[in-house]
Amino acid sequence: EIQEIMGEICPGIPVGVGIHTHNDSGLAVANTLVAVRAGAVMVQGTVNGYGERCGNADLTTIIPNVQLKMGLSCMSRQNLGRLTEVSRYVSEVANMTPFNGRPFVGTSAFAHKGGIHVNAIMKTPKAYEHMEPGAVGNERRVLISDLCGKSNIDYKAKEMGLTLGG
């Protein structure tokens, strides 16, 4: 409905239209992105989506989607590179445990533990990562678990500056 409504409203209003969504249905980010695609030029949201009821639209997900996926400039590359830092700082100040699975800025957003995944990212990171983690100030994490393979061990050794014997 958002796309249809915004598509009708935006062309007929001589000033920029904005969007303010809540996450009551788990669609705040999706509805915001659809509104931007339909012509919204201002987005209201909060860092990490913190807010009343089920929260507000999460700017840490909206900003990289608008900038990196939709190709619309909304922030300098330098500031975009600090998005993970800002997310974690706001969680700390709000006394909230950061959600590790948060898109783009969560500690698990670019984590890999399956051996085939790690083998692939060592050769072609785009095979299992939708973007370069550093663009939003995050980093790739390779985990060691019962699902890992030789590639995980090799990756971790290299990361730690170790040379493994044959």
Protein Blocks (a to p, Z undefined) as FASTA:
>chain_A
ZZmmmmmmmmmpcbdcdddddfklopmmmmmmmmmmnopabdcddehhiaehjbpadfkl
mmmmmmmmnopafbdfklmmmmmmmmmmmmmmnopacdfklghjamklmgcfbfklmmmm
mmmmmlmpcbdfklnopacdddddfkbcfklmmmmmmmnopacdZZ
